[in-house]
Amino acid sequence: MKIRAGRFVIQAGFLLCTLLLGSCITRSDQDAFINMESIERQVMVLEGNNQRAMSETFDHSPKPAAIVPRSIDKDGNLMLIPSNDWCSGFYPGILWYMFELTGGDHWKVKADSYTRMLEGEKMNRTTHDMGFKMMSSYGNGYRLTGDSTYREVLIQSAKSLITRFNETVGCIRSWDWNQHVWQFPVIIDNMMNLELLFWATEETGDSIYYKIAEAHALTTLKHQFREDYGSFHVVDYDSVTGEVIARYTHQGYADSSTWSRGEAWALYGYTMAYRFTGRVCFLDQAIGIASFILEHPNLPVDWVPYWDFIAPGIPDEPRDVSAATIMASALYELSRYADRSLGYSETADQILAVLGTRKYRAAPGTNKGFLLEHSVGHMPLDNGVDAPVIYADYYYLEALCRKGKLSE
């Protein structure tokens, strides 16, 4: 298995990146973005814009209230979402990371306020995205405060999530919609939701959550990857026999291609699964996925992938900064478990350095307060293309936290 290994190869690649970017990565440019004062000011802009947008959306409509930001629409307006959206936990999570990074109690107060707006989701059995929503919000809140009310919400959320598990398939069902096309769809993103279940077993001692999460990870490992560790976005299973019906994409370029953010989810998910289980097959899978990403001939020299690894218009295809932030955060964790010679933490450092340049960062006070630009939400639907997305900022801040902890 070929892996981009060793500091020399990584640093040489970064030197080339710097040259190709016109020496745009300067120390002052990086410091201006990574400096917490700068980040705080920008997140305050986002909070101000969110409060103004919220005041305009509470119109006694029967629809769920839009409460947190997700992106910017094509007209330049801030897009707000309700609690049942899969992205609803990322903004509270950003506020929790701001509290962790700065120690400012005002961030803690805001994070708590937005987190509690999601409490009703703990009973939601219609979604597989409980981990995304609840671990980013309540999970970070419980980790940082030990508040027992957060714990109870998380445990109930795990109970709701496992109702979607099919023992014959060995997976948690992803979507309920499009049933005329898919019988039992499982998407690669679903690896991210397993953290809630692994956590629930650690917290309660009840092994049911662990067993379901482990089964899902093993089934996904068996059926959702090619020999080169590239992932399929969607696998449709026969819910009666457990057999694979077909493999598709929904957000990638083609059924046979590898959607970049999906591959980043896989890298993060198997690294996390190894953390909880210690199973070598999960660590090997994470390393293989890292190899696919970092050695792919279509990965740009600045580490920010195109939205799909074989999108037809490369090099003129949109980049996906959100995939890069997920990669960086995952690589910091993977560096704790893998051989240091693989240079994962150094690669993550370089991804953060590139994201700190004017090519990808937002100028202060712009971008409605989002930290990063140039992500891709849903390319086939032309939704959130070359736009900021809330999860890019979330995983960027998580990567900063993980970077800091590596040096402790």
GISULWO-V208241 format. One record per residue. N is the residue number from 1. RES is the residue in one letter. SS is DSSP state (~ for helix, > for strand, _ for the rest). OMEGA is omega in whole degrees, -180 to 180 (NA if undefined). D_FIRST is the distance of its C-alpha to the first C-alpha in Angstrom with 1 decimal. Layout:
BEGIN
N_RES_SS_OMEGA_D_FIRST ; N_RES_SS_OMEGA_D_FIRST
END
This chain:
BEGIN
1_M___-177_0.0 ; 2_K___-179_3.8 ; 3_I___175_6.4 ; 4_R___-171_10.1 ; 5_A___172_11.2 ; 6_G___-178_14.7 ; 7_R_~_-175_18.1 ; 8_F_~_-179_18.9 ; 9_V_~_-178_16.3 ; 10_I_~_-177_17.3 ; 11_Q_~_177_21.0 ; 12_A_~_177_21.1 ; 13_G_~_180_19.8 ; 14_F_~_177_22.5 ; 15_L_~_178_25.1 ; 16_L_~_178_24.4 ; 17_C_~_-179_24.7 ; 18_T_~_180_28.0 ; 19_L_~_-178_29.3 ; 20_L_~_178_28.6 ; 21_L___179_30.2 ; 22_G___180_33.3 ; 23_S___-175_32.9 ; 24_C___-178_33.6 ; 25_I___179_31.8 ; 26_T___179_34.7 ; 27_R_~_-179_35.3 ; 28_S_~_180_38.4 ; 29_D_~_178_36.6 ; 30_Q_~_-177_33.9 ; 31_D_~_-178_36.6 ; 32_A_~_-178_38.8 ; 33_F_~_-176_36.3 ; 34_I_~_176_34.8 ; 35_N___-173_38.3 ; 36_M_~_176_39.3 ; 37_E_~_179_42.8 ; 38_S_~_179_41.4 ; 39_I_~_179_39.2 ; 40_E_~_-179_42.1 ; 41_R_~_-179_44.4 ; 42_Q_~_179_42.1 ; 43_V_~_176_41.6 ; 44_M_~_176_45.4 ; 45_V_~_178_45.7 ; 46_L_~_180_43.5 ; 47_E_~_178_45.6 ; 48_G_~_178_48.8 ; 49_N_~_179_47.8 ; 50_N_~_179_46.6 ; 51_Q_~_179_50.0 ; 52_R_~_-179_51.9 ; 53_A_~_178_49.9 ; 54_M_~_-178_50.4 ; 55_S_~_180_54.1 ; 56_E_~_-175_54.2 ; 57_T_~_179_52.3 ; 58_F___-173_54.4 ; 59_D___-179_57.0 ; 60_H___177_57.7 ; 61_S___177_55.5 ; 62_P___179_54.6 ; 63_K___177_50.9 ; 64_P___-177_48.7 ; 65_A___175_49.3 ; 66_A___-169_46.7 ; 67_I___-175_46.0 ; 68_V_>_-177_42.8 ; 69_P_>_176_41.2 ; 70_R_>_-176_38.1 ; 71_S_>_174_38.2 ; 72_I_>_-178_40.7 ; 73_D___-175_42.1 ; 74_K___178_42.7 ; 75_D___178_46.2 ; 76_G___-180_45.0 ; 77_N___176_46.1 ; 78_L_>_178_44.3 ; 79_M_>_177_42.9 ; 80_L_>_-178_43.7 ; 81_I_>_176_42.5 ; 82_P___-176_43.9 ; 83_S___-177_42.5 ; 84_N___175_41.2 ; 85_D___-176_38.7 ; 86_W___-178_35.1 ; 87_C___-169_35.1 ; 88_S_~_-179_38.3 ; 89_G_~_-172_36.8 ; 90_F_~_179_35.0 ; 91_Y_~_172_38.2 ; 92_P_~_179_39.6 ; 93_G_~_176_36.1 ; 94_I_~_-180_36.4 ; 95_L_~_176_39.8 ; 96_W_~_178_38.6 ; 97_Y_~_176_36.0 ; 98_M_~_176_38.9 ; 99_F_~_-179_40.8 ; 100_E_~_-176_38.0 ; 101_L_~_-174_37.4 ; 102_T_~_-174_41.1 ; 103_G___-178_43.0 ; 104_G___-178_45.5 ; 105_D_~_179_47.5 ; 106_H_~_176_48.2 ; 107_W_~_178_44.6 ; 108_K_~_-180_44.7 ; 109_V_~_179_47.9 ; 110_K_~_-179_46.4 ; 111_A_~_179_43.1 ; 112_D_~_-178_45.2 ; 113_S_~_-179_47.4 ; 114_Y_~_179_44.7 ; 115_T_~_-176_42.8 ; 116_R_~_175_45.9 ; 117_M___-177_46.3 ; 118_L___-172_43.4 ; 119_E_~_-179_44.9 ; 120_G_~_-179_45.9 ; 121_E_~_-177_42.3 ; 122_K_~_-180_42.0 ; 123_M_~_-175_43.7 ; 124_N___180_41.8 ; 125_R___-177_40.3 ; 126_T___-176_39.7 ; 127_T___173_36.4 ; 128_H___-170_32.9 ; 129_D___-179_32.7 ; 130_M_~_179_34.5 ; 131_G_~_177_31.7 ; 132_F_~_-173_31.4 ; 133_K_~_-168_35.2 ; 134_M_~_178_36.2 ; 135_M_~_179_33.5 ; 136_S_~_-178_33.6 ; 137_S_~_-179_37.4 ; 138_Y_~_-179_38.8 ; 139_G_~_177_35.6 ; 140_N_~_179_35.7 ; 141_G_~_179_39.5 ; 142_Y_~_179_39.5 ; 143_R_~_-175_36.9 ; 144_L_~_-175_39.1 ; 145_T_~_-175_42.5 ; 146_G___-179_42.5 ; 147_D___-175_44.9 ; 148_S_~_178_45.4 ; 149_T_~_175_46.3 ; 150_Y_~_-178_42.8 ; 151_R_~_-178_41.5 ; 152_E_~_177_43.7 ; 153_V_~_-180_42.6 ; 154_L_~_-179_38.9 ; 155_I_~_177_39.6 ; 156_Q_~_178_41.6 ; 157_S_~_177_38.8 ; 158_A_~_178_36.4 ; 159_K_~_178_39.1 ; 160_S_~_-177_39.4 ; 161_L_~_-175_35.7 ; 162_I_~_175_35.3 ; 163_T_~_-179_38.0 ; 164_R_~_-178_35.5 ; 165_F_>_175_33.4 ; 166_N_>_-174_33.6 ; 167_E___179_33.0 ; 168_T___177_32.6 ; 169_V___-176_29.8 ; 170_G___-178_28.3 ; 171_C_>_170_28.1 ; 172_I_>_180_30.3 ; 173_R___176_31.8 ; 174_S___-173_31.2 ; 175_W___173_33.9 ; 176_D___-177_37.4 ; 177_W___179_38.3 ; 178_N___-175_37.8 ; 179_Q___175_38.5 ; 180_H___180_39.7 ; 181_V___-176_36.1 ; 182_W___177_33.9 ; 183_Q___179_34.9 ; 184_F___-175_32.5 ; 185_P_>_174_30.1 ; 186_V_>_-179_27.3 ; 187_I_>_-176_25.5 ; 188_I_~_178_22.3 ; 189_D_~_-173_24.6 ; 190_N_~_175_26.0 ; 191_M_~_-177_23.3 ; 192_M_~_-177_25.1 ; 193_N_~_-179_28.3 ; 194_L_~_-179_27.1 ; 195_E_~_178_27.8 ; 196_L_~_-178_31.5 ; 197_L_~_176_31.3 ; 198_F_~_179_29.4 ; 199_W_~_-176_31.9 ; 200_A_~_177_34.8 ; 201_T_~_177_34.0 ; 202_E_~_-174_33.7 ; 203_E_~_-173_37.0 ; 204_T_~_-175_39.0 ; 205_G___179_37.7 ; 206_D___-173_37.7 ; 207_S___-176_34.5 ; 208_I_~_-178_34.9 ; 209_Y_~_179_33.0 ; 210_Y_~_-176_30.0 ; 211_K_~_180_29.9 ; 212_I_~_180_29.9 ; 213_A_~_180_27.3 ; 214_E_~_179_25.0 ; 215_A_~_180_25.7 ; 216_H_~_-179_25.1 ; 217_A_~_180_21.6 ; 218_L_~_179_20.7 ; 219_T_~_179_22.2 ; 220_T_~_178_20.5 ; 221_L_~_-176_17.1 ; 222_K_~_-168_18.1 ; 223_H_~_-169_19.7 ; 224_Q___-178_18.8 ; 225_F_>_172_15.2 ; 226_R___-178_13.7 ; 227_E___-179_10.7 ; 228_D___180_9.0 ; 229_Y___169_10.4 ; 230_G___-174_13.3 ; 231_S_>_166_16.5 ; 232_F___180_19.9 ; 233_H___-174_22.8 ; 234_V_>_168_25.2 ; 235_V_>_178_25.2 ; 236_D_>_-178_28.7 ; 237_Y_>_168_29.5 ; 238_D___-174_32.7 ; 239_S___-180_34.4 ; 240_V___-177_36.3 ; 241_T___-176_33.7 ; 242_G___-179_30.5 ; 243_E___176_28.9 ; 244_V_>_176_26.9 ; 245_I_>_-178_29.3 ; 246_A_>_178_27.3 ; 247_R_>_-173_24.6 ; 248_Y_>_162_25.9 ; 249_T___173_25.8 ; 250_H___-180_28.8 ; 251_Q___179_27.8 ; 252_G___-178_25.1 ; 253_Y___-176_25.8 ; 254_A___179_25.2 ; 255_D___-177_24.3 ; 256_S___-178_21.2 ; 257_S___178_20.2 ; 258_T___178_18.5 ; 259_W_>_-169_21.2 ; 260_S_~_-179_20.2 ; 261_R_~_176_22.3 ; 262_G_~_178_21.1 ; 263_E_~_176_17.5 ; 264_A_~_175_18.8 ; 265_W_~_-179_20.8 ; 266_A_~_178_17.8 ; 267_L_~_180_16.1 ; 268_Y_~_-174_19.5 ; 269_G_~_-179_20.4 ; 270_Y_~_173_17.6 ; 271_T_~_178_17.9 ; 272_M_~_180_21.6 ; 273_A_~_177_21.3 ; 274_Y_~_179_19.6 ; 275_R_~_-176_22.4 ; 276_F_~_-172_25.0 ; 277_T_~_-174_23.6 ; 278_G___-180_21.4 ; 279_R___-176_19.3 ; 280_V_~_-180_15.9 ; 281_C_~_178_14.6 ; 282_F_~_177_15.7 ; 283_L_~_179_14.0 ; 284_D_~_179_10.6 ; 285_Q_~_179_11.5 ; 286_A_~_180_12.6 ; 287_I_~_177_9.6 ; 288_G_~_178_7.5 ; 289_I_~_177_10.7 ; 290_A_~_178_11.0 ; 291_S_~_179_7.8 ; 292_F_~_-177_9.5 ; 293_I_~_-170_12.7 ; 294_L_~_179_12.3 ; 295_E_~_-176_10.5 ; 296_H___-178_12.7 ; 297_P___180_15.2 ; 298_N___175_18.0 ; 299_L___-180_17.6 ; 300_P___-176_20.8 ; 301_V___179_20.9 ; 302_D___171_22.9 ; 303_W___-179_20.2 ; 304_V___-170_22.6 ; 305_P___166_21.1 ; 306_Y_>_-174_23.2 ; 307_W___173_24.5 ; 308_D_>_-174_22.1 ; 309_F___175_19.0 ; 310_I___175_20.7 ; 311_A___-168_24.3 ; 312_P___-176_26.4 ; 313_G___179_28.3 ; 314_I___17_25.5 ; 315_P___-178_26.4 ; 316_D___178_29.6 ; 317_E___177_28.3 ; 318_P___172_29.0 ; 319_R_>_176_26.6 ; 320_D___179_26.1 ; 321_V_~_-180_26.7 ; 322_S_~_177_26.6 ; 323_A_~_180_22.9 ; 324_A_~_-179_22.5 ; 325_T_~_177_24.6 ; 326_I_~_177_22.8 ; 327_M_~_-177_19.5 ; 328_A_~_-180_21.3 ; 329_S_~_180_22.9 ; 330_A_~_-178_19.8 ; 331_L_~_176_17.9 ; 332_Y_~_179_20.9 ; 333_E_~_-179_20.8 ; 334_L_~_179_17.1 ; 335_S_~_178_17.8 ; 336_R_~_-173_20.2 ; 337_Y_~_-174_17.8 ; 338_A___178_14.5 ; 339_D___-178_14.3 ; 340_R_~_-178_16.6 ; 341_S_~_178_14.7 ; 342_L_~_171_12.4 ; 343_G___-176_15.7 ; 344_Y_~_-179_16.0 ; 345_S_~_178_19.8 ; 346_E_~_177_20.2 ; 347_T_~_178_18.5 ; 348_A_~_176_20.8 ; 349_D_~_-176_23.7 ; 350_Q_~_174_23.1 ; 351_I_~_179_23.0 ; 352_L_~_179_26.3 ; 353_A_~_179_27.8 ; 354_V_~_180_27.2 ; 355_L_~_177_28.7 ; 356_G___178_31.6 ; 357_T___-180_32.6 ; 358_R___179_35.3 ; 359_K___-174_32.9 ; 360_Y___-178_31.8 ; 361_R_>_177_34.4 ; 362_A___174_37.8 ; 363_A___-178_40.9 ; 364_P___177_42.9 ; 365_G___180_45.2 ; 366_T___172_43.6 ; 367_N_~_-178_41.1 ; 368_K_~_180_43.4 ; 369_G_~_174_41.9 ; 370_F___-178_38.2 ; 371_L___-171_36.1 ; 372_L_>_177_33.5 ; 373_E___166_33.9 ; 374_H___169_31.8 ; 375_S_>_177_30.0 ; 376_V_>_179_29.9 ; 377_G_>_-178_31.3 ; 378_H_>_-175_31.5 ; 379_M___-178_31.1 ; 380_P___178_32.3 ; 381_L___-177_35.4 ; 382_D___-177_35.8 ; 383_N_>_178_36.1 ; 384_G_>_180_35.2 ; 385_V_>_-176_33.6 ; 386_D_>_-177_33.5 ; 387_A_>_171_35.2 ; 388_P___174_34.9 ; 389_V_>_-172_33.8 ; 390_I_~_-178_34.5 ; 391_Y_~_174_31.1 ; 392_A_~_179_29.7 ; 393_D_~_-179_32.3 ; 394_Y_~_-177_31.7 ; 395_Y_~_172_28.0 ; 396_Y_~_179_28.8 ; 397_L_~_177_31.4 ; 398_E_~_178_29.2 ; 399_A_~_177_26.6 ; 400_L_~_177_29.6 ; 401_C_~_-179_30.6 ; 402_R_~_176_27.2 ; 403_K_~_180_27.0 ; 404_G_~_-178_30.4 ; 405_K_~_179_29.7 ; 406_L_~_-177_26.7 ; 407_S___-178_29.4 ; 408_E___NA_31.9
END
